[in-house]
């Protein structure tokens, strides 16, 4: 059975769990999210997107299991 989840949903669950169970303060999570938005406007964005896609492809590749 294949389940498809958007990466932003998975990251949101991780952020919620970090706030709830690890004691990360909400303002820290907001600053990290803002940093991600600002970083997406720099020349690093294509490299980050490519690395993320490669990582997701590696995780989803059935030949590696």
C-alpha positions in Angstrom: 0.0 0.0 0.0 1.4 3.4 -1.0 0.7 6.5 1.2 1.5 9.9 -0.3 2.1 12.7 2.2 3.3 16.2 1.3 6.7 17.0 2.8 5.3 20.2 4.4 2.8 18.1 6.3 5.6 15.8 7.6 7.7 18.7 8.6 4.7 20.3 10.3 4.2 17.1 12.4 7.9 17.1 13.3 7.7 20.7 14.4 4.6 20.1 16.4 6.2 17.1 18.1 9.3 19.1 18.9 7.2 21.9 20.5 5.0 19.4 22.4 7.5 16.8 23.5 11.0 18.3 23.3 10.2 21.6 24.9 11.1 23.7 21.9 9.6 27.1 22.3 7.1 28.3 19.7 9.1 31.4 18.9 12.1 29.3 18.0 10.0 27.2 15.6 8.7 30.5 14.0 12.2 31.8 13.6 13.4 28.6 12.0 10.4 28.7 9.6 11.1 32.3 8.7 14.7 31.5 8.1 13.6 28.8 5.6 11.4 31.3 3.8 14.3 33.8 3.6 16.7 31.1 2.5 14.4 30.1 -0.3 15.1 33.6 -1.9 18.9 33.1 -2.0 21.2 31.3 -4.4 21.1 28.2 -2.1 17.5 27.4 -3.0 18.2 25.3 -6.1 20.8 23.2 -4.2 18.4 22.7 -1.3 15.6 21.7 -3.6 17.8 19.3 -5.5 19.1 17.7 -2.3 15.6 17.4 -0.9 14.3 15.7 -4.1 17.3 13.3 -4.1 16.7 12.4 -0.5 13.0 11.8 -1.1 13.8 9.7 -4.2 16.2 7.6 -2.2 13.7 7.0 0.5 10.9 6.2 -2.0 12.9 4.0 -4.3 11.6 0.5 -4.0 14.9 -1.0 -5.4 16.8 0.1 -2.3 14.6 -1.9 0.1 
